[in-house]
Amino acid sequence: MFGLFRRQDPRFKDEGNALLARVKTQRNGEVIPVRLSKTSEMSSVDGGYFVRKALVGPETFDQAVLEVTLNRGHKVKLATVDGGELLPVSEWE
């Protein structure tokens, strides 16, 4: 129950029906904006939601895979990136 009141991960921005993030690729350092829809992209799992999103940079074609596990209140519990890193919202331009 208390998970519903936790703060959002500082690497994600809550925008109503979506979560926004930015992934910086390992290979060339390209920043890829990511939008995770709360209504159509998330799979229901025990105690919350899960989403896996394959990313391709539009300029360098760098690839990364973002995996996010959320609680029922759409707060991020775990987020991993294969082939890059998540940037904190405070570093977005």
MMTF fields as JSON, N, C-alpha, C and O atoms, coordinates in Angstrom:
{
  "mmtfVersion": "1.0.0",
  "mmtfProducer": "UNKNOWN",
  "numBonds": 371,
  "numAtoms": 372,
  "numGroups": 93,
  "numChains": 1,
  "numModels": 1,
  "chainsPerModel": [1],
  "groupsPerChain": [93],
  "chainIdList": ["A"],
  "bondAtomList": [4, 2, 8, 6, 12, 10, 16, 14, 20, 18, 24, 22, 28, 26, 32, 30, 36, 34, 40, 38, 44, 42, 48, 46, 52, 50, 56, 54, 60, 58, 64, 62, 68, 66, 72, 70, 76, 74, 80, 78, 84, 82, 88, 86, 92, 90, 96, 94, 100, 98, 104, 102, 108, 106, 112, 110, 116, 114, 120, 118, 124, 122, 128, 126, 132, 130, 136, 134, 140, 138, 144, 142, 148, 146, 152, 150, 156, 154, 160, 158, 164, 162, 168, 166, 172, 170, 176, 174, 180, 178, 184, 182, 188, 186, 192, 190, 196, 194, 200, 198, 204, 202, 208, 206, 212, 210, 216, 214, 220, 218, 224, 222, 228, 226, 232, 230, 236, 234, 240, 238, 244, 242, 248, 246, 252, 250, 256, 254, 260, 258, 264, 262, 268, 266, 272, 270, 276, 274, 280, 278, 284, 282, 288, 286, 292, 290, 296, 294, 300, 298, 304, 302, 308, 306, 312, 310, 316, 314, 320, 318, 324, 322, 328, 326, 332, 330, 336, 334, 340, 338, 344, 342, 348, 346, 352, 350, 356, 354, 360, 358, 364, 362, 368, 366],
  "bondOrderList": [1, 1, 1, 1, 1, 1, 1, 1, 1, 1, 1, 1, 1, 1, 1, 1, 1, 1, 1, 1, 1, 1, 1, 1, 1, 1, 1, 1, 1, 1, 1, 1, 1, 1, 1, 1, 1, 1, 1, 1, 1, 1, 1, 1, 1, 1, 1, 1, 1, 1, 1, 1, 1, 1, 1, 1, 1, 1, 1, 1, 1, 1, 1, 1, 1, 1, 1, 1, 1, 1, 1, 1, 1, 1, 1, 1, 1, 1, 1, 1, 1, 1, 1, 1, 1, 1, 1, 1, 1, 1, 1, 1],
  "groupList": [{"groupName": "MET", "atomNameList": ["N", "CA", "C", "O"], "elementList": ["N", "C", "C", "O"], "formalChargeList": [0, 0, 0, 0], "bondAtomList": [1, 0, 2, 1, 3, 2], "bondOrderList": [1, 1, 2], "singleLetterCode": "M", "chemCompType": "L-PEPTIDE LINKING"}, {"groupName": "PHE", "atomNameList": ["N", "CA", "C", "O"], "elementList": ["N", "C", "C", "O"], "formalChargeList": [0, 0, 0, 0], "bondAtomList": [1, 0, 2, 1, 3, 2], "bondOrderList": [1, 1, 2], "singleLetterCode": "F", "chemCompType": "L-PEPTIDE LINKING"}, {"groupName": "GLY", "atomNameList": ["N", "CA", "C", "O"], "elementList": ["N", "C", "C", "O"], "formalChargeList": [0, 0, 0, 0], "bondAtomList": [1, 0, 2, 1, 3, 2], "bondOrderList": [1, 1, 2], "singleLetterCode": "G", "chemCompType": "PEPTIDE LINKING"}, {"groupName": "LEU", "atomNameList": ["N", "CA", "C", "O"], "elementList": ["N", "C", "C", "O"], "formalChargeList": [0, 0, 0, 0], "bondAtomList": [1, 0, 2, 1, 3, 2], "bondOrderList": [1, 1, 2], "singleLetterCode": "L", "chemCompType": "L-PEPTIDE LINKING"}, {"groupName": "ARG", "atomNameList": ["N", "CA", "C", "O"], "elementList": ["N", "C", "C", "O"], "formalChargeList": [0, 0, 0, 0], "bondAtomList": [1, 0, 2, 1, 3, 2], "bondOrderList": [1, 1, 2], "singleLetterCode": "R", "chemCompType": "L-PEPTIDE LINKING"}, {"groupName": "GLN", "atomNameList": ["N", "CA", "C", "O"], "elementList": ["N", "C", "C", "O"], "formalChargeList": [0, 0, 0, 0], "bondAtomList": [1, 0, 2, 1, 3, 2], "bondOrderList": [1, 1, 2], "singleLetterCode": "Q", "chemCompType": "L-PEPTIDE LINKING"}, {"groupName": "ASP", "atomNameList": ["N", "CA", "C", "O"], "elementList": ["N", "C", "C", "O"], "formalChargeList": [0, 0, 0, 0], "bondAtomList": [1, 0, 2, 1, 3, 2], "bondOrderList": [1, 1, 2], "singleLetterCode": "D", "chemCompType": "L-PEPTIDE LINKING"}, {"groupName": "PRO", "atomNameList": ["N", "CA", "C", "O"], "elementList": ["N", "C", "C", "O"], "formalChargeList": [0, 0, 0, 0], "bondAtomList": [1, 0, 2, 1, 3, 2], "bondOrderList": [1, 1, 2], "singleLetterCode": "P", "chemCompType": "L-PEPTIDE LINKING"}, {"groupName": "LYS", "atomNameList": ["N", "CA", "C", "O"], "elementList": ["N", "C", "C", "O"], "formalChargeList": [0, 0, 0, 0], "bondAtomList": [1, 0, 2, 1, 3, 2], "bondOrderList": [1, 1, 2], "singleLetterCode": "K", "chemCompType": "L-PEPTIDE LINKING"}, {"groupName": "GLU", "atomNameList": ["N", "CA", "C", "O"], "elementList": ["N", "C", "C", "O"], "formalChargeList": [0, 0, 0, 0], "bondAtomList": [1, 0, 2, 1, 3, 2], "bondOrderList": [1, 1, 2], "singleLetterCode": "E", "chemCompType": "L-PEPTIDE LINKING"}, {"groupName": "ASN", "atomNameList": ["N", "CA", "C", "O"], "elementList": ["N", "C", "C", "O"], "formalChargeList": [0, 0, 0, 0], "bondAtomList": [1, 0, 2, 1, 3, 2], "bondOrderList": [1, 1, 2], "singleLetterCode": "N", "chemCompType": "L-PEPTIDE LINKING"}, {"groupName": "ALA", "atomNameList": ["N", "CA", "C", "O"], "elementList": ["N", "C", "C", "O"], "formalChargeList": [0, 0, 0, 0], "bondAtomList": [1, 0, 2, 1, 3, 2], "bondOrderList": [1, 1, 2], "singleLetterCode": "A", "chemCompType": "L-PEPTIDE LINKING"}, {"groupName": "VAL", "atomNameList": ["N", "CA", "C", "O"], "elementList": ["N", "C", "C", "O"], "formalChargeList": [0, 0, 0, 0], "bondAtomList": [1, 0, 2, 1, 3, 2], "bondOrderList": [1, 1, 2], "singleLetterCode": "V", "chemCompType": "L-PEPTIDE LINKING"}, {"groupName": "THR", "atomNameList": ["N", "CA", "C", "O"], "elementList": ["N", "C", "C", "O"], "formalChargeList": [0, 0, 0, 0], "bondAtomList": [1, 0, 2, 1, 3, 2], "bondOrderList": [1, 1, 2], "singleLetterCode": "T", "chemCompType": "L-PEPTIDE LINKING"}, {"groupName": "ILE", "atomNameList": ["N", "CA", "C", "O"], "elementList": ["N", "C", "C", "O"], "formalChargeList": [0, 0, 0, 0], "bondAtomList": [1, 0, 2, 1, 3, 2], "bondOrderList": [1, 1, 2], "singleLetterCode": "I", "chemCompType": "L-PEPTIDE LINKING"}, {"groupName": "SER", "atomNameList": ["N", "CA", "C", "O"], "elementList": ["N", "C", "C", "O"], "formalChargeList": [0, 0, 0, 0], "bondAtomList": [1, 0, 2, 1, 3, 2], "bondOrderList": [1, 1, 2], "singleLetterCode": "S", "chemCompType": "L-PEPTIDE LINKING"}, {"groupName": "TYR", "atomNameList": ["N", "CA", "C", "O"], "elementList": ["N", "C", "C", "O"], "formalChargeList": [0, 0, 0, 0], "bondAtomList": [1, 0, 2, 1, 3, 2], "bondOrderList": [1, 1, 2], "singleLetterCode": "Y", "chemCompType": "L-PEPTIDE LINKING"}, {"groupName": "HIS", "atomNameList": ["N", "CA", "C", "O"], "elementList": ["N", "C", "C", "O"], "formalChargeList": [0, 0, 0, 0], "bondAtomList": [1, 0, 2, 1, 3, 2], "bondOrderList": [1, 1, 2], "singleLetterCode": "H", "chemCompType": "L-PEPTIDE LINKING"}, {"groupName": "TRP", "atomNameList": ["N", "CA", "C", "O"], "elementList": ["N", "C", "C", "O"], "formalChargeList": [0, 0, 0, 0], "bondAtomList": [1, 0, 2, 1, 3, 2], "bondOrderList": [1, 1, 2], "singleLetterCode": "W", "chemCompType": "L-PEPTIDE LINKING"}],
  "groupTypeList": [0, 1, 2, 3, 1, 4, 4, 5, 6, 7, 4, 1, 8, 6, 9, 2, 10, 11, 3, 3, 11, 4, 12, 8, 13, 5, 4, 10, 2, 9, 12, 14, 7, 12, 4, 3, 15, 8, 13, 15, 9, 0, 15, 15, 12, 6, 2, 2, 16, 1, 12, 4, 8, 11, 3, 12, 2, 7, 9, 13, 1, 6, 5, 11, 12, 3, 9, 12, 13, 3, 10, 4, 2, 17, 8, 12, 8, 3, 11, 13, 12, 6, 2, 2, 9, 3, 3, 7, 12, 15, 9, 18, 9],
  "groupIdList": [1, 2, 3, 4, 5, 6, 7, 8, 9, 10, 11, 12, 13, 14, 15, 16, 17, 18, 19, 20, 21, 22, 23, 24, 25, 26, 27, 28, 29, 30, 31, 32, 33, 34, 35, 36, 37, 38, 39, 40, 41, 42, 43, 44, 45, 46, 47, 48, 49, 50, 51, 52, 53, 54, 55, 56, 57, 58, 59, 60, 61, 62, 63, 64, 65, 66, 67, 68, 69, 70, 71, 72, 73, 74, 75, 76, 77, 78, 79, 80, 81, 82, 83, 84, 85, 86, 87, 88, 89, 90, 91, 92, 93],
  "secStructList": [7, 4, 4, 4, 4, 1, 7, 7, 7, 6, 6, 7, 3, 3, 3, 6, 6, 3, 3, 3, 3, 3, 3, 3, 3, 6, 6, 6, 7, 7, 3, 3, 3, 3, 3, 3, 3, 6, 6, 6, 1, 7, 3, 3, 3, 6, 6, 3, 3, 3, 3, 3, 3, 3, 3, 3, 7, 6, 6, 6, 7, 7, 3, 3, 3, 3, 3, 3, 3, 3, 3, 6, 6, 1, 7, 3, 3, 3, 3, 3, 3, 3, 6, 3, 3, 3, 7, 7, 4, 4, 4, 7, 7],
  "xCoordList": [0.813, 0.0, 0.858, 0.534, 1.937, 2.758, 3.497, 3.957, 3.626, 4.273, 3.534, 4.133, 2.232, 1.44, 1.843, 1.603, 2.453, 2.805, 4.291, 4.753, 5.021, 6.454, 6.665, 5.809, 7.792, 8.124, 8.557, 9.024, 8.387, 8.799, 10.329, 11.007, 10.848, 12.287, 12.753, 12.084, 13.871, 14.324, 14.754, 15.046, 14.794, 15.143, 13.911, 14.027, 12.725, 11.468, 10.608, 10.643, 9.84, 8.917, 7.512, 7.26, 6.598, 5.219, 4.417, 4.323, 3.841, 3.051, 1.651, 1.301, 0.856, -0.515, -0.59, -0.417, -0.848, -0.991, 0.314, 0.293, 1.446, 2.724, 3.85, 3.745, 4.924, 6.165, 7.184, 7.284, 7.936, 8.963, 10.336, 10.541, 11.273, 12.645, 13.579, 13.141, 14.855, 15.889, 16.979, 17.462, 17.356, 18.412, 19.607, 19.463, 20.789, 22.031, 22.72, 23.025, 22.965, 23.549, 25.022, 25.724, 25.482, 26.88, 27.811, 28.893, 27.401, 28.291, 28.725, 29.921, 27.759, 28.075, 27.571, 27.802, 26.888, 26.391, 25.169, 24.869, 24.456, 23.24, 22.145, 21.975, 21.409, 20.306, 19.001, 18.644, 18.298, 17.047, 15.897, 15.868, 14.938, 13.765, 12.847, 12.662, 12.273, 11.418, 10.089, 10.047, 9.005, 7.665, 7.058, 6.917, 6.694, 6.068, 4.61, 4.309, 3.708, 2.277, 1.801, 2.097, 1.064, 0.53, -0.649, -0.98, -1.282, -2.477, -2.225, -2.929, -1.25, -1.109, 0.2, 0.255, 1.246, 2.543, 2.911, 3.841, 2.217, 2.61, 1.833, 0.613, 2.562, 1.946, 1.707, 2.559, 0.544, 0.212, 0.972, 0.925, 1.665, 2.37, 1.963, 1.282, 2.378, 2.016, 2.459, 3.658, 1.522, 1.82, 2.133, 2.561, 1.93, 2.209, 2.262, 1.424, 3.267, 3.379, 4.831, 5.763, 4.993, 6.316, 6.277, 5.286, 7.373, 7.492, 8.942, 9.88, 9.093, 10.419, 10.316, 9.423, 11.228, 11.171, 12.544, 13.54, 12.581, 13.811, 13.926, 12.968, 15.094, 15.316, 16.383, 17.356, 16.194, 17.181, 17.347, 16.372, 18.581, 18.861, 18.637, 19.13, 17.909, 17.606, 18.819, 18.804, 19.852, 21.021, 22.144, 22.712, 22.463, 23.601, 23.172, 24.013, 21.876, 21.319, 21.847, 21.839, 22.308, 22.682, 21.459, 20.334, 21.684, 20.579, 20.711, 21.814, 19.564, 19.497, 18.157, 17.2, 18.091, 16.839, 16.549, 17.362, 15.378, 14.939, 13.917, 12.942, 14.134, 13.185, 12.803, 13.667, 11.492, 11.009, 9.94, 9.019, 10.074, 9.061, 8.463, 9.183, 7.113, 6.402, 5.428, 5.014, 5.059, 4.025, 2.653, 2.571, 1.599, 0.236, -0.046, -0.944, 0.69, 0.531, 1.418, 1.582, 1.993, 2.876, 4.138, 4.656, 4.62, 5.901, 6.965, 6.743, 8.11, 9.171, 9.801, 10.241, 9.833, 10.491, 11.889, 12.823, 12.035, 13.318, 13.386, 12.425, 14.508, 14.705, 16.133, 17.086, 16.274, 17.598, 17.67, 16.669, 18.874, 19.108, 20.288, 21.373, 20.073, 21.149, 21.613, 20.854, 22.855, 23.381, 23.31, 23.452, 23.091, 23.021, 22.74, 22.861, 22.356, 22.026, 20.893, 20.742, 20.1, 19.03, 19.607, 20.446, 19.153, 19.587, 18.57, 17.366, 19.03, 18.107, 17.368, 17.919, 16.149, 15.344, 16.073, 15.947, 16.826, 17.537, 18.607, 19.051, 19.032, 20.036, 19.435, 20.168, 18.111, 17.463, 17.597, 17.623, 17.681, 17.81, 16.465, 16.381],
  "yCoordList": [-1.198, 0.0, 1.264, 2.235, 1.255, 2.442, 2.742, 3.868, 1.756, 1.975, 2.968, 3.583, 3.134, 4.08, 5.52, 6.403, 5.768, 7.121, 7.444, 8.52, 6.518, 6.773, 7.788, 7.952, 8.459, 9.451, 8.756, 7.617, 9.475, 8.94, 8.911, 9.771, 7.936, 7.82, 9.124, 9.602, 9.715, 11.002, 10.936, 11.968, 9.75, 9.603, 9.55, 9.44, 9.629, 9.573, 10.787, 11.298, 11.236, 12.353, 11.846, 11.283, 12.042, 11.596, 12.659, 13.8, 12.28, 13.212, 12.657, 12.315, 12.559, 12.073, 10.615, 9.734, 10.343, 8.971, 8.348, 7.291, 8.974, 8.445, 8.793, 9.717, 8.022, 8.331, 8.705, 8.048, 9.761, 10.203, 9.909, 9.989, 9.568, 9.301, 9.665, 9.879, 9.733, 9.958, 8.925, 8.755, 8.237, 7.232, 7.718, 8.118, 7.685, 8.024, 6.716, 5.9, 6.521, 5.267, 5.172, 6.179, 3.927, 3.692, 3.936, 4.501, 3.519, 3.517, 4.913, 5.198, 5.788, 7.131, 8.26, 9.43, 7.933, 8.958, 9.703, 10.799, 9.119, 9.765, 9.691, 8.662, 10.781, 10.824, 10.542, 11.238, 9.506, 9.085, 9.391, 8.86, 10.243, 10.477, 9.26, 8.649, 8.914, 7.733, 8.128, 8.887, 7.607, 7.809, 6.444, 5.637, 6.181, 4.916, 5.173, 5.783, 4.708, 4.897, 4.004, 2.809, 4.591, 3.822, 2.949, 1.987, 3.272, 2.54, 1.442, 0.432, 1.603, 0.612, -0.173, -1.234, 0.298, -0.377, -1.235, -2.037, -1.088, -1.789, -3.087, -3.125, -4.15, -5.449, -5.588, -5.231, -6.109, -6.318, -7.531, -8.611, -7.344, -8.427, -8.402, -7.478, -9.413, -9.51, -8.263, -8.019, -7.483, -6.309, -5.04, -4.052, -5.042, -3.824, -4.026, -4.72, -3.408, -3.425, -3.62, -3.387, -4.056, -4.242, -3.789, -3.997, -3.161, -2.775, -2.949, -2.62, -3.471, -3.592, -2.866, -3.141, -1.947, -1.152, -1.141, -0.755, -1.575, -1.531, -0.138, 0.374, 0.468, 1.834, 1.855, 1.103, 2.721, 2.927, 4.431, 5.148, 4.901, 6.326, 6.753, 6.091, 7.839, 8.283, 8.828, 8.859, 9.251, 9.831, 8.816, 8.739, 8.042, 7.119, 5.659, 4.78, 5.391, 4.034, 3.171, 1.943, 3.832, 3.107, 2.394, 2.87, 1.244, 0.477, 0.341, 0.263, 0.314, 0.092, -0.553, -0.41, -1.261, -1.877, -1.397, -1.574, -0.786, -0.274, -1.236, -1.589, -1.664, -2.515, -1.814, -1.414, -1.669, -0.939, -1.765, -2.285, -1.877, -2.511, -1.419, -0.637, -1.375, -0.325, -0.942, -2.09, -0.172, -0.635, -0.271, 0.276, -0.566, -0.296, 1.191, 1.571, 2.031, 3.473, 4.086, 5.305, 3.237, 3.647, 4.365, 5.245, 3.989, 4.498, 3.45, 2.255, 3.896, 2.997, 2.305, 2.957, 0.97, 0.17, -0.226, -0.235, -0.554, -0.988, -0.595, -0.792, -0.045, 0.327, -0.01, 0.377, -0.738, -1.088, -0.768, -0.81, -0.449, -0.178, -1.025, -0.951, -1.822, -2.575, -1.784, -1.602, -1.313, -0.529, 0.97, 1.751, 1.377, 2.813, 3.072, 2.185, 4.324, 4.717, 5.73, 6.499, 5.716, 6.692, 7.994, 7.987, 9.113, 10.422, 10.973, 10.841, 11.589, 12.215, 13.389, 14.057, 13.617, 14.715, 16.041, 16.9, 16.231, 17.496, 17.757, 18.897, 16.754, 16.912, 17.062, 17.237, 16.994, 17.148, 18.586, 19.495, 18.797, 20.151, 20.775, 21.916],
  "zCoordList": [0.0, 0.0, 0.0, -0.683, 0.754, 0.845, -0.448, -0.641, -1.346, -2.624, -3.499, -4.381, -3.265, -4.044, -3.761, -4.585, -2.602, -2.203, -2.392, -2.009, -2.975, -3.163, -4.278, -5.148, -4.249, -5.272, -6.553, -6.541, -7.661, -8.944, -9.03, -8.468, -9.725, -9.983, -10.643, -11.56, -10.211, -10.764, -12.229, -12.833, -12.798, -14.215, -15.115, -16.335, -14.498, -15.242, -14.904, -13.784, -15.886, -15.687, -15.977, -17.042, -15.034, -15.19, -15.928, -15.476, -17.062, -17.889, -18.105, -19.235, -17.075, -17.217, -17.616, -16.775, -18.908, -19.393, -19.866, -20.497, -19.576, -20.039, -19.066, -18.259, -19.174, -18.48, -19.542, -20.578, -19.282, -20.217, -19.628, -18.417, -20.512, -20.089, -21.232, -22.362, -20.931, -21.947, -21.708, -20.589, -22.783, -22.709, -23.513, -24.669, -22.9, -23.586, -23.953, -23.083, -25.258, -25.717, -25.353, -25.268, -25.136, -24.776, -25.96, -25.796, -27.128, -28.283, -28.72, -28.783, -29.022, -29.52, -28.634, -28.938, -27.546, -26.64, -27.15, -26.677, -28.116, -28.622, -27.557, -26.904, -27.39, -26.427, -27.168, -28.119, -26.709, -27.334, -26.381, -25.271, -26.79, -25.949, -25.996, -27.048, -24.835, -24.721, -24.099, -23.131, -24.662, -24.107, -23.849, -24.768, -22.587, -22.212, -21.864, -20.838, -22.717, -22.496, -21.355, -21.327, -20.418, -19.295, -19.712, -19.019, -20.828, -21.232, -22.257, -22.245, -23.141, -24.211, -24.222, -24.845, -23.565, -23.668, -22.47, -22.555, -21.375, -20.161, -19.993, -20.157, -19.663, -19.402, -17.912, -17.098, -17.562, -16.166, -15.633, -16.222, -14.525, -13.841, -12.381, -11.937, -11.637, -10.226, -9.463, -9.327, -8.971, -8.166, -8.937, -8.34, -10.253, -11.002, -12.502, -13.078, -13.137, -14.591, -15.017, -14.248, -16.269, -16.853, -18.301, -19.001, -18.749, -20.16, -20.605, -19.879, -21.809, -22.445, -23.78, -24.581, -24.007, -25.229, -25.89, -25.277, -27.159, -27.946, -28.553, -29.132, -28.42, -28.886, -29.97, -29.911, -30.959, -32.017, -32.196, -32.416, -32.1, -32.278, -33.711, -34.625, -33.942, -35.307, -36.068, -37.298, -35.368, -36.043, -36.258, -37.347, -35.225, -35.313, -35.412, -35.603, -35.284, -35.297, -34.144, -34.225, -33.064, -31.846, -31.305, -31.454, -30.675, -30.127, -28.617, -28.076, -27.951, -26.513, -26.204, -26.964, -25.089, -24.649, -23.237, -22.33, -23.06, -21.767, -21.178, -21.842, -19.933, -19.214, -17.917, -17.136, -17.697, -16.526, -15.81, -16.44, -14.494, -13.652, -12.781, -12.161, -12.744, -12.002, -11.016, -11.177, -9.985, -9.074, -9.653, -10.753, -8.934, -9.441, -9.59, -10.343, -8.9, -9.004, -10.086, -10.142, -10.947, -12.041, -11.563, -12.25, -10.4, -9.907, -10.23, -10.036, -10.719, -11.148, -9.938, -8.991, -9.99, -8.962, -9.41, -8.609, -10.694, -11.238, -12.707, -13.451, -13.122, -14.526, -14.927, -14.251, -16.039, -16.541, -18.028, -18.744, -18.469, -19.889, -20.34, -19.764, -21.362, -21.977, -23.192, -24.144, -23.165, -24.277, -24.053, -24.994, -22.801, -22.509, -21.046, -20.201, -20.762, -19.39, -19.41, -20.359, -18.345, -18.187, -17.65, -16.749, -18.21, -17.737, -16.741, -16.96, -15.653, -14.703, -15.38, -16.255, -14.971, -15.537, -15.396, -16.268, -14.331, -14.111, -15.172, -15.307, -15.922, -16.966, -18.375, -19.349, -18.476, -19.795, -20.236, -19.406, -21.534, -22.077, -22.301, -22.755]
}
